[in-house]
Amino acid sequence: MSQQSLTNCNGFCLVAVILIACGVAQASNHQIDVDEDLKHLIGRCHRDQASDGDYNDCMKQVFNDLRAYFTTGVPGYNIKPFDPHHASFVELRRGDPHGPGSFKLILRNVSEYGWSRSEVTKFHSDVEDQRIVYAQYFPEKSLEGEYEFVAKMLGAEMKRIGHWNLTLYDYSQTTSVRRVGAPGSLLKVHVEVDRIGGMELHIGNLLQGQPLNQLADGVINSMWQVGLPFVRPMINELVSTAFTDIFNESFRHFPLEKFVSQT
């Protein structure tokens, strides 16, 4: 395989390597030969020996074959587990911070669970753009962490700090991963929520007093479908920001060329 081919491969192979690498664990006190496992698993799908549809179907199967290993990661390559995975800080801002109607939302110490039970339903690679796109289904996905919310409304400032947790049922999302330059350059991740079949959300200390908090939970969990079209773009932004940080931390400098067949 030529150097140009290796460079192009960085886009569509990236998430494959991400999930494959998460699938290599230590079965005993002796470390499995990680390099050989990666070469074997990536070699399962041959881009130049099949149609795009065959290749994409093959890569989709690779993702799903490795679900059971998302809890392990690969410490030797600084690849962290995906179930659960963690984001220490995610921020969302809207409006002029000195003007009315603005707000700031900070999420800290966020943990997300459910990847081991997820299923990749579609996979598409774009060699020229160094991008892969995959759709993923979760029967159940849960998140929890701490939040800080500051808003300015009608001349007054409201500030809330507390714990939150969220469970999504019958949930699907589409993820795009693109390398923005040469090997070692930044990765850009964009996540779009496709479907939420059910949701349970608790936000601690949203209102003053436990009875009002319980009332707020009840209203949110019974009316979330109405507000979803308005908050979906903000959810997409929060998740995309978190995953861009997570992917760059674990996979930006992963030595992909080492595991790509050059025959």
Backbone as a ProteinNet text record, in pm:
[ID]
protein_1_A
[PRIMARY]
MSQQSLTNCNGFCLVAVILIACGVAQASNHQIDVDEDLKHLIGRCHRDQASDGDYNDCMKQVFNDLRAYFTTGVPGYNIKPFDPHHASFVELRRGDPHGPGSFKLILRNVSEYGWSRSEVTKFHSDVEDQRIVYAQYFPEKSLEGEYEFVAKMLGAEMKRIGHWNLTLYDYSQTTSVRRVGAPGSLLKVHVEVDRIGGMELHIGNLLQGQPLNQLADGVINSMWQVGLPFVRPMINELVSTAFTDIFNESFRHFPLEKFVSQT
[TERTIARY]
85	0	87.7	58.1	139.8	123.1	216.8	207.7	81.1	40.9	-82.4	-202.5	-201.2	-312.9	-319.3	-202.4	-200.2	-257	-223.7	-275.2	-425.8	-475.5	-619.6	-693.7	-627.4	-693.9	-723.5	-651.2	-670.7	-813.5	-884.3	-1021.8	-1115.7	-1127.4	-1229.4	-1188.5	-1058.5	-1015	-1015.6	-1025.5	-1001.8	-1092.7	-1223.4	-1313.5	-1301.3	-1270.4	-1247.7	-1135.5	-1027.1	-915.1	-953.5	-1034.2	-1080.7	-1149.6	-1247.5	-1326.3	-1249.8	-1167.5	-1085.3	-987.6	-924	-826.8	-891	-1015.9	-1088	-1120	-1117.1	-1151.4	-1036	-915.6	-800.9	-775.8	-781.9	-772.9	-661	-640.1	-547	-627.2	-614	-690.7	-627.7	-499.8	-430.4	-318.9	-222.5	-109	-15.6	-30.8	50.1	-31.8	23.6	-49.9	-65.2	-187.5	-211.2	-126	-84.3	-9.3	-102.7	-105.4	-197.7	-175	-50.1	-20.6	-76.2	-56.6	-105.1	-257.4	-321.4	-468.4	-523	-458.8	-504.7	-487.5	-373.2	-350.6	-452.2	-480.9	-576.8	-716.7	-758.8	-895.1	-914.8	-818.1	-830.6	-825.7	-745	-731.4	-853.9	-952.4	-1076	-1148.8	-1133.9	-1203.8	-1102	-1119.4	-1024.7	-1090.3	-1044.1	-1103.1	-1084.7	-970.3	-940.6	-983.8	-1052.3	-1091.9	-1243.2	-1316.2	-1461.9	-1527.3	-1655.9	-1730.3	-1742.1	-1778.2	-1796.7	-1898.6	-2007.2	-2110.7	-2060.2	-1980.9	-1925.3	-1828.8	-1746.5	-1650	-1722.2	-1820.3	-1893.5	-1965.8	-2025.3	-2091.7	-1991.2	-1872.2	-1768.8	-1725.7	-1704.8	-1664.4	-1773.8	-1897.7	-2008.6	-2004.3	-1975.2	-1968	-1850.6	-1737.4	-1622	-1659	-1727.3	-1769.8	-1851.6	-1949.9	-2042.4	-1977.9	-1879.1	-1810	-1730.4	-1698.1	-1611.1	-1684.3	-1815.1	-1890.6	-1853.4	-1825.2	-1800.2	-1672.9	-1588.2	-1459.5	-1452.3	-1564.1	-1561.1	-1525.2	-1533.4	-1504.7	-1356.6	-1271.2	-1131.5	-1037	-1047	-947.1	-814.5	-714.1	-579.1	-479.7	-442.8	-350.7	-219.1	-170.2	-42.4	-41.8	-160.3	-172.4	-251.4	-266.7	-338.4	-482	-541.6	-680.9	-768.3	-858.7	-941.9	-1068.7	-1130.5	-1255.7	-1366.6	-1461.4	-1577.4	-1702.8	-1696.5	-1815.4	-1775.1	-1781.7	-1825.2	-1709.2	-1745.4	-1644.4	-1678.6	-1580.1	-1593	-1552.7	-1621	-1586.4	-1578.7	-1464.8	-1446	-1512.9	-1527.8	-1581	-1639	-1765.3	-1830.6	-1910.3	-1899.3	-1964	-2048.8	-2163.2	-2252.3	-2292.6	-2279.6	-2316.3	-2411.5	-2502.2	-2592.4	-2611.9	-2612.2	-2639	-2518	-2533.4	-2431.1	-2425.8	-2309.8	-2303.7	-2338.6	-2332.6	-2367	-2507.4	-2577.3	-2710.2	-2819.3	-2943.8	-3056.4	-3076.5	-3134.2	-3167.1	-3049.2	-2934.6	-2817.1	-2811.3	-2738.9	-2718	-2588.1	-2539	-2419.2	-2448.6	-2419.3	-2437.2	-2303.6	-2258.9	-2134.9	-2168	-2122.6	-2135.9	-1997.5	-1988.6	-1860.2	-1871.3	-1757.8	-1746	-1860.7	-1880.7	-1990	-1944.8	-2026.1	-2003.3	-2118.9	-2087.1	-2188.9	-2177.3	-2291.1	-2295.3	-2387.7	-2360.3	-2449.7	-2386.9	-2259	-2195.1	-2181.4	-2162.1	-2143.7	-2268.1	-2382.8	-2507.5	-2553.9	-2474.1	-2512.6	-2486.8	-2543.5	-2525.5	-2507	-2401.2	-2380.3	-2469.9	-2557.4	-2654.1	-2616.4	-2532.2	-2485.1	-2343.1	-2266	-2128.7	-2097.6	-2035.6	-1998	-1862.7	-1774.1	-1642.1	-1629.6	-1557.5	-1529.2	-1378.2	-1309.1	-1163.7	-1112.3	-1169.9	-1121.2	-1131.1	-1237.9	-1261.2	-1204.6	-1141.7	-1087.6	-1194	-1308.6	-1422.6	-1491.7	-1540.4	-1632.3	-1758.8	-1869.4	-1998.3	-2063.6	-2110.4	-2177.2	-2298.9	-2403	-2525.4	-2521.5	-2570.9	-2560	-2690.6	-2731.9	-2855.8	-2824.1	-2889.1	-2874	-3011.6	-3031.1	-3157.7	-3173.5	-3060	-3061.4	-2924.9	-2926	-2803.3	-2826.6	-2731.6	-2748.5	-2626.5	-2651.3	-2546.7	-2571.5	-2464.4	-2476.4	-2356.3	-2375.4	-2266.3	-2314.9	-2233.5	-2265.9	-2289.9	-2375.7	-2403.9	-2394.9	-2369.6	-2378.3	-2450	-2556.5	-2637.4	-2650.7	-2615	-2626.3	-2701.6	-2808.3	-2888.8	-2925.4	-2941.5	-2987.6	-3121.9	-3223.8	-3359.8	-3427.3	-3485.4	-3562	-3479.6	-3351.7	-3267.3	-3213.4	-3249.9	-3203.1	-3118.8	-3028.7	-2943.9	-2990.6	-3001.9	-3036.9	-2918.7	-2882.2	-2770.2	-2810.4	-2784.6	-2815.5	-2695.1	-2667.8	-2560.5	-2615.3	-2587.5	-2637	-2596.1	-2656.4	-2631.4	-2745.3	-2712.8	-2815.3	-2790	-2894.9	-2880.6	-2989	-2954.8	-3041.8	-3034.2	-3149.6	-3156	-3238.5	-3182.1	-3248.9	-3281.3	-3400.5	-3444	-3472.1	-3444.7	-3471.4	-3411.4	-3281.5	-3211.4	-3116.3	-3107.9	-3013.1	-2947.5	-2823.4	-2747.9	-2658.6	-2617.8	-2524.6	-2399.8	-2284	-2156.8	-2069.4	-2011.4	-1916.3	-1780.8	-1676.5	-1539.9	-1453.5	-1385	-1300.7	-1167.3	-1059.6	-928.7	-911.6	-871.4	-872	-742.7	-647.8	-521.8	-443	-311.9	-222	-230.2	-172.6	-170.2	-115.2	-182.3	-145.2	-219.4	-292.8	-371.6	-500.1	-572.3	-690.5	-800.9	-879.4	-998.2	-1119.6	-1215.5	-1339.4	-1454.2	-1530.1	-1641.3	-1771.3	-1871.2	-2004.3	-2106.4	-2192.4	-2293.7	-2432.2	-2520	-2658.8	-2753	-2842.5	-2946.5	-3048.5	-3073.4	-3170.3	-3306.9	-3307.4	-3434.9	-3419.2	-3520.2	-3530.6	-3668.4	-3672.6	-3801.1	-3858.9	-3771.9	-3816.6	-3704.9	-3742.3	-3641.7	-3684.6	-3587.5	-3606.7	-3492.7	-3526.9	-3427.6	-3454	-3348.2	-3357.2	-3250.2	-3291.2	-3199.2	-3211.5	-3110.9	-3114.6	-3101.7	-3175.2	-3165.6	-3207	-3289.3	-3336.2	-3428.5	-3517.2	-3604.9	-3579.5	-3622	-3599	-3697.1	-3640	-3724.5	-3751.4	-3753.7	-3773.7	-3908.5	-4019.8	-4147.9	-4148.4	-4088.1	-4083.8	-3991.6	-3883	-3793.9	-3863.4	-3940.9	-4016.1	-4119.7	-4181.7	-4277.9	-4208.3	-4088.9	-4014.6	-3976	-3931.7	-3898.7	-4019.6	-4134.6	-4255.7	-4294.3	-4282.2	-4316.8	-4219.7	-4089.7	-3989.1	-4009.5	-4031.3	-4039.3	-4171.2	-4269.9	-4396.3	-4410.2	-4325.2	-4340	-4216.2	-4115.9	-3990.2	-4005.6	-4104.3	-4122.3	-4154.8	-4229	-4266.5	-4144	-4054.7	-3938.2	-3819.8	-3822.2	-3706	-3659.9	-3750.5	-3702	-3622.5	-3651.6	-3583.5	-3448.5	-3438.2	-3314.2	-3222.8	-3273.3	-3189.9	-3057.9	-3058.5	-2930.4	-2831.5	-2880	-2791.2	-2737.8	-2821.8	-2774.8	-2666.2	-2690.2	-2590.4	-2457.9	-2464.4	-2342.8	-2266.5	-2339.3	-2274.8	-2205.9	-2278.4	-2223.2	-2105.2	-2117.2	-2008.9	-1883.1	-1899.8	-1784.8	-1716.5	-1796.4	-1739.7	-1664.9	-1723.2	-1660	-1538.4	-1536	-1415.6	-1298.6	-1321.3	-1215.6	-1174.8	-1273.5	-1244.8	-1165.3	-1207.3	-1140	-998.1	-979	-845.5	-752	-802.4	-720	-668.1	-753.9	-716.6	-658.7	-702.2	-673	-600.7	-576.8	-515.3	-379.2	-299.2	-163.6	-150.2	-262.6	-255.8	-180.2	-83.2	-0.2	-74.3	-168.8	-253.2	-174.8	-72.7	1.9	66.5	92	154.9	68.7	-63.9	-155.8	-225	-188.4	-246.6	-156.3	-211.9	-136.1	-77	50.9	116.1	140	66.6	79.7	-21
-119.8	0	123.7	224.1	343.8	434.1	530.2	626.1	707.7	744.1	820.4	739.1	608.7	523.4	515.5	508.7	504.3	632.8	745.2	872.9	879.5	836.8	839.8	748.5	639.5	542.2	597.2	701.9	754.4	792.5	841.7	884.7	770.1	678.3	576.4	464.1	449.3	342.6	386.5	517.6	568.7	508.2	515.6	463.8	312.4	246.2	101.8	71.1	145.9	124.4	158.8	265.1	303	186.5	129.8	24.1	-106.7	-133.9	-254	-247.8	-132.5	-119.9	-136	-87.5	-106.3	-253.7	-331.2	-471.7	-561	-507.3	-589.7	-578.5	-688.6	-686.7	-777.9	-779.5	-870.9	-986	-1104.8	-1220.5	-1288.4	-1262	-1323.5	-1231.3	-1283.4	-1202.3	-1173.3	-1245.6	-1224.3	-1145.4	-1033.5	-948	-1015.1	-1008.3	-1056.7	-974.3	-1033.4	-960.5	-862.4	-740	-638.8	-609.6	-597.1	-563.4	-668.1	-794.9	-899.7	-901.9	-879.7	-877.6	-763.6	-646.4	-532.7	-558.8	-612.6	-642.2	-745.1	-845	-948.2	-890.3	-807.4	-756.1	-653.4	-565.2	-467.1	-536.4	-642.2	-713.8	-791.9	-799.7	-869.3	-802.1	-671.3	-595.3	-535.7	-560.5	-516.6	-412.5	-289.5	-179.7	-198.3	-248.7	-255.6	-386.9	-474.3	-602.8	-622.9	-519.5	-533.5	-401.5	-406.9	-284.6	-203.9	-75.9	8.4	-51.6	-106.9	-164.8	-283.7	-370.7	-486.4	-443	-344.9	-296.9	-235.2	-152.3	-88.3	-191	-293.2	-398.4	-475.6	-497.3	-567.9	-488.3	-358.6	-274.5	-265.3	-262	-262.3	-387.9	-501.3	-626.6	-627.6	-567.8	-558.3	-482.3	-369.9	-291.2	-376.5	-447.4	-521.9	-644.5	-703.8	-818.9	-781.7	-652.3	-609	-539.7	-547.2	-479.3	-525.8	-652.9	-708.3	-653.8	-587.7	-543.6	-394	-325.7	-180.4	-140.3	-233.7	-199.3	-204.6	-248.6	-274.4	-162.5	-111.2	-17.6	-87.2	-9.2	-62.6	31.2	6.9	96.1	116.4	13.1	25.6	132.5	166.8	272.3	392.8	398.7	510.1	523	410.2	410.4	373.3	461.1	442.1	364.8	302	228.4	321	262.4	336	305.7	209.7	176.7	140.9	238.8	375.9	460.1	568.2	667.7	795.8	883	998.3	1128	1233.9	1368.9	1456.4	1518.7	1596.2	1733.1	1788.2	1925.1	1945.6	1987.6	2023.7	2151	2248.5	2378.5	2416.9	2477.3	2529.8	2670.8	2764.4	2904.5	2952.6	3038.9	3102.5	3248.3	3338.2	3478.7	3555.7	3687.2	3777.3	3759.7	3723.1	3700	3821.8	3940.1	4061.9	4111.2	4039.2	4081.9	3990.6	4029.9	3948.5	3825	3721.4	3601.8	3510.3	3536.8	3452.7	3344	3236.5	3132.6	3058.4	2994.6	2911.1	2780.8	2670.6	2537.9	2466.7	2421.7	2345.6	2209.1	2105.2	1969.1	1920.2	1864.9	1815.8	1668.7	1599.9	1460.2	1373.6	1380.5	1307	1165	1066.9	927	878.7	801.1	749.1	597.1	527.6	382.5	330.8	209.5	145.6	106.8	139.7	111.7	-37.2	-117.5	-261.4	-328.4	-267.3	-322.7	-253.5	-162	-87.8	-171.7	-127.1	-195.8	-92.5	-108.9	-24.6	-78.2	5.2	-37.8	5.5	108.9	154.1	205.6	188	238.2	287.7	404.5	458.7	527.2	500.8	563.2	657.6	767.3	864.7	887.2	819.9	824.3	964.6	1032.1	1163.2	1265.1	1256.8	1353	1305.6	1188.6	1130.3	1126.7	1074.4	1075.1	939.2	899.2	786.7	832.1	773	803	670.5	659.2	535.6	566.3	487.2	497.6	390	424.2	334.9	334.8	215.6	199.2	151.7	212.8	176.6	139.6	17.5	-11.3	72	100.1	185	249.8	379.6	455.3	546.3	551.6	635.1	723.8	842.4	939.9	1000.7	1044.3	1113.3	1203.2	1305.9	1397.4	1515.3	1617.6	1741.4	1852.6	1947.7	2058.4	2191.3	2295.9	2434.2	2513	2579.4	2654.3	2798.2	2893.6	3036.1	3103.2	3176.8	3244	3383.6	3474.8	3609.9	3629.5	3654.4	3671.1	3785.5	3876.9	3988.8	4067.4	4084.1	4165.4	4093.7	3969.3	3894	3775.5	3733.3	3617.7	3496.2	3384	3258.9	3165	3101.2	3007.7	2881.6	2768.4	2639.2	2546.9	2470.4	2370.5	2242.7	2128.8	2004.3	1883.1	1770.4	1643.4	1616.5	1549.7	1513.7	1371.7	1306.1	1176.8	1163.5	1092.5	1080	937.2	878.1	746.7	758.4	709.8	711.8	569.2	549.5	417.8	421.3	306.5	296.3	416.9	435	556.6	526.6	617.6	602.1	735.3	727.9	847.4	816.8	921.7	909.8	990.4	927.2	989	1001.8	1119.7	1145.9	1177	1110	1134.1	1168.9	1282.6	1326.7	1378.5	1337.8	1394.7	1518.9	1632.2	1759.6	1787.9	1695.9	1717.1	1588.2	1600	1485.3	1399.9	1279.2	1195.2	1271	1260.4	1333.6	1464.1	1507.8	1630.9	1602.6	1708.6	1696.3	1612.5	1548.7	1476.2	1561.1	1566.2	1640.2	1541.7	1544.9	1451.7	1529.8	1482	1541.3	1430.7	1450.3	1351.8	1412.7	1340.5	1383.7	1283	1332.3	1247	1214.8	1086	1044.9	1014.2	945.1	902.3	880.9	921.4	890.3	830.6	702.8	637.3	665.6	684.3	713.1	779.1	853.7	928.2	947	936.9	970.8	1063.7	1181.9	1282.7	1333.9	1341.4	1403.4	1511	1631.6	1743.7	1791.7	1764.5	1803.3	1952.5	2005.8	2147	2242.1	2193.7	2282.2	2390.1	2351.6	2444.4	2431.7	2530.6	2530.8	2436.4	2337.7	2246.9	2116.8	2006.2	1875.2	1858.4	1905.4	1889.7	1956.4	2076.5	2144.8	2073.4	2015.7	1939.6	1816.6	1748.8	1632.8	1673.6	1789.2	1840.2	1871	1934.2	1966.2	1839.9	1736.7	1609	1551.6	1558.2	1504.4	1578.2	1711.1	1790.5	1760.9	1757.2	1732.2	1595.3	1493.3	1356.5	1325.9	1410.5	1390.1	1478.4	1583.3	1679.1	1690.5	1602.2	1620.4	1611.2	1532.7	1521.8	1656.9	1741.7	1872.6	1962.4	1957.7	2045.5	1991.7	1863	1802.1	1874.5	1915.9	1985	2112	2175.3	2299.4	2273.9	2166.2	2139.9	2042.5	1976.5	1879.8	1940.1	2062.3	2119.4	2139.2	2175.5	2193.4	2059.4	1954.8	1821	1776.3	1795.9	1758.3	1830	1957	2035.5	1987.1	1962.1	1913.7	1779.1	1686.5	1553.1	1558	1637.6	1648.3	1706.8	1807.8	1867.7	1766.5	1691.7	1592.2	1484.1	1434.6	1325.7	1372.5	1495.6	1547.2	1544.2	1585	1580.7	1437.4	1348	1209.5	1139.3	1156.6	1089.6	1142.3	1273.7	1328.6	1283.3	1273	1231	1088.6	998.7	858.4	819	886.4	832.3	924.7	1047.5	1142.2	1092.7	1037.8	997	844.4	776.1	631.5	595.6	503.2	471.7	382.5	440.4	363.3	288.7	355.8	293.8	162.8	148.1	25.7	-96.9	-75.9	-190	-206.1	-120.3	-129.4	-214.7	-314.8	-402.7	-324.1	-344.7	-276.3	-369	-479.6	-572.5	-541.5
0	0	0	-83.6	-95.8	25.1	39.1	150.4	140.6	13.7	-4.8	41.8	13.3	55.7	206.4	269.3	415.1	473.1	410.7	458.9	443.5	326.4	302.8	398.8	436.5	521.5	660.9	700.7	835	861.9	759	781.5	807.1	708.5	723.3	816.2	845.6	936.3	1082.5	1107.2	1240.7	1346	1322.6	1425.6	1435.8	1322	1328.2	1425.7	1415.4	1506.3	1648.9	1664.4	1797.2	1864.7	1795.9	1856.9	1863.1	1762.9	1764.6	1881	1897.4	2004.7	2140.1	2153.2	2278.3	2300.8	2195.2	2208	2246	2263.8	2298.3	2447.1	2519.1	2664.4	2712.5	2841.2	2903.1	2960.1	2902.8	2945.1	3064.9	3091.5	3204.3	3245.7	3322.5	3362.1	3245.7	3133.2	3013.8	2912.6	2866.3	2773.7	2638	2584.6	2449.9	2353.3	2243.2	2142.4	2072.7	2124.1	2075.6	1927.7	1887.7	1748.8	1652.6	1683	1595	1589.8	1702.7	1705.1	1620.5	1629.9	1551.2	1401.7	1363.9	1223	1172.1	1253.8	1213.2	1196.9	1292.3	1289.7	1178.6	1159.6	1051.6	916.2	907.3	781.1	740	827.8	794.8	678.5	667	563.3	467.2	336.1	234.5	145.2	158.3	83.1	-68.1	-111.5	-254.1	-318.5	-241.4	-295.4	-294.1	-267.7	-259	-293.8	-319.8	-345.4	-217.1	-231.5	-113.8	-18.6	-75.4	9.6	88.5	24.7	94.2	203.7	171.9	271.1	391.5	365.7	474.7	560.2	498	574.7	659.2	603.6	678.4	800.9	783.2	895	1001.6	958.5	1054.4	1140.3	1078.3	1153.2	1250.1	1207.6	1297.2	1423.5	1406.8	1523.4	1619	1565.9	1649.5	1712.4	1645.6	1703.3	1827.2	1841.1	1949.6	2063.8	2066.1	2171.8	2311.6	2325.3	2458.7	2521.8	2442.8	2493.3	2519.4	2507.5	2526.3	2668.6	2762.6	2902.2	2935.7	2842.3	2876.6	2837.8	2718	2668.1	2643.2	2603.3	2580.5	2646.9	2771.3	2842.3	2769.4	2698	2628.5	2521.9	2469.5	2368.8	2421.5	2552.9	2616.9	2566.4	2528.6	2484.8	2603.2	2637.3	2755.1	2720.3	2819.9	2795.2	2745.7	2674.3	2625.7	2707.1	2796.5	2875.1	3017.7	3111	3081.7	3028.8	2962.5	2930.5	3005.7	3017.3	3107	3035.9	3070.9	3027.1	3151.7	3173	3295.4	3289.4	3166.3	3155.7	3016.3	3010.5	2884.2	2909.9	2818.7	2839.9	2719.7	2749	2645.5	2684	2589.4	2613.8	2505.3	2544	2449.5	2490.7	2390.6	2416.7	2466.4	2472.6	2525.6	2677.2	2733.5	2878.7	2962.6	2901.8	2975.5	2942.6	2857.8	2817.1	2870.3	2852.8	2901.3	2812.7	2871.5	2796.6	2769.2	2830.4	2809	2916	2885.5	2986.3	2958.8	3064	3058.2	3131.2	3065.1	3124.9	3123.7	3240.4	3253.4	3312.1	3245.8	3296.6	3338	3458.6	3510.3	3549.7	3533.8	3579.2	3525.7	3395.4	3331.4	3298.1	3334.3	3299.2	3213.8	3110.3	3019.3	3011.2	3020.5	3021.6	2910.1	2864.4	2769.6	2637.9	2614.8	2487.1	2459.9	2563.3	2542.2	2486.1	2504.3	2452.6	2325.2	2273.5	2153.9	2029	1917.7	1789.3	1678.9	1601.4	1483.6	1372.7	1320.7	1219.8	1078.8	1066.6	935.2	949.5	841.8	839.7	698.9	690.5	560.2	571.6	476	474.6	355.4	376.5	272.1	271.4	178.8	175.8	148.5	49.8	9.9	122.4	200.6	307.9	441.5	443	565.9	675.8	640.1	731.2	731.1	846.6	853.9	926.9	890.5	952.7	989.2	1112.3	1151.9	1238.9	1217.4	1297.4	1404.7	1522.5	1637.8	1716.6	1757.4	1833.5	1975.6	2073.9	2214.4	2269.9	2315.9	2383	2510.2	2574.4	2693.9	2710.2	2734	2757.6	2876.6	2969.2	3088.5	3108.5	3162.3	3190.5	3327.2	3391	3519.4	3540.4	3623	3652.6	3734.8	3738.8	3810.2	3708.4	3744.6	3653.5	3725.7	3646.9	3693	3585.3	3623	3527.5	3574.8	3487.8	3519.2	3405	3438.7	3336.8	3384.4	3287.9	3316.3	3249.3	3332.4	3282.2	3355.6	3279.5	3335.5	3437.1	3407.3	3493.2	3614.7	3635.7	3751.4	3705.6	3792.4	3761.9	3841.1	3772	3837.7	3827.4	3937.6	3939.4	4013.4	3951.9	4012.7	3996.7	4100.5	4099.8	4162.4	4100.9	4157.4	4075.5	4109.8	4041	3943.7	3832.2	3735.6	3685	3643.2	3576.8	3470.6	3364.8	3248.3	3195.7	3167.3	3103.7	2976.7	2866.5	2736.4	2695.2	2640.4	2596.2	2445.9	2381.3	2237.1	2166	2187.8	2146.3	2030.4	1933	1822.8	1791.3	1744	1709	1589.5	1517.8	1406.7	1439.4	1424.8	1459.6	1335.6	1318	1210.1	1272.1	1224.2	1272.3	1152.4	1160.1	1048.6	1100.6	1033.3	1063.3	975.5	1036.5	965.1	891	895.8	825.8	815.8	826	815.3	941.7	937.4	1058.3	1177.8	1290.6	1410.4	1427.8	1323.4	1334.5	1411.8	1440.2	1524.3	1458.6	1543	1501	1534.9	1445.3	1466.4	1470	1577.4	1596.2	1601.6	1527.5	1532	1555.1	1653.8	1690.5	1673.2	1605.9	1585.9	1652	1734.8	1792	1683.6	1659	1558	1618	1729.9	1788.8	1938.6	2014.4	2156.8	2179.1	2212.6	2234.8	2372	2470.1	2606	2684	2788.5	2863	3007.8	3097.8	3238.6	3279.6	3329.2	3364.5	3504.9	3583.9	3716.5	3726.7	3767.3	3785.4	3928.9	4008.4	4148.1	4167.8	4264.4	4302.5	4190.8	4098.8	3992.5	4048.6	4141	4210.8	4360.1	4434.6	4578.2	4647.7	4719.4	4795.8	4722.3	4798.2	4739.8	4669.2	4725	4654	4517	4507.5	4378.3	4280.7	4332.9	4246.4	4189.6	4272	4225.2	4120.8	4142.3	4045.5	3912.9	3920.4	3798.3	3722.4	3795.1	3730.7	3658.6	3723.2	3662.7	3535.7	3538.6	3420.6	3306.3	3337.6	3233.9	3170.8	3252.9	3202.2	3131.4	3150.1	3079.2	2955.3	2946.1	2837.7	2749.1	2766.1	2695.1	2543.6	2495	2349.6	2286.3	2360.7	2308	2292.7	2389.8	2387	2310.1	2272.5	2208	2081.4	1990.7	1869.6	1899.9	2013.4	2047.6	2115.6	2194.5	2267.7	2194.1	2089.6	2016.8	1967.8	1905.9	1862	1977.2	2095.6	2209.3	2259.2	2256.8	2293.3	2197	2066.7	1966.3	1990.7	2023.3	2045.9	2168.7	2278.2	2400.5	2377.8	2315.4	2294.1	2197	2091	1993.1	2055.9	2139.3	2207.9	2297.8	2374	2465.4	2389	2280.1	2206.9	2127.3	2083.2	2018.5	2116	2238.8	2340.7	2371.9	2387.9	2423	2313.2	2187.9	2077.4	2057.9	2071.9	2055.4	2166.8	2286.8	2399.4	2380.7	2329.5	2318.9	2183.5	2074	1941.8	1844.8	1883.3	1788.8	1740.9	1831.2	1796.3	1787.9	1771.1	1757.4	1628.6	1633.4	1515.7	1416.2	1343	1254.3	1146.7	1088.7	979.7	1020.2	1148.8	1199.4	1179.6	1167.4	1162.3	1026.8	930.2	797.4	709.7	645.6	558.2	442	412.4	302.5	182.5	177.4	65	-41.6
[MASK]
+++++++++++++++++++++++++++++++++++++++++++++++++++++++++++++++++++++++++++++++++++++++++++++++++++++++++++++++++++++++++++++++++++++++++++++++++++++++++++++++++++++++++++++++++++++++++++++++++++++++++++++++++++++++++++++++++++++++++++++++++++++++++++++++++++++++

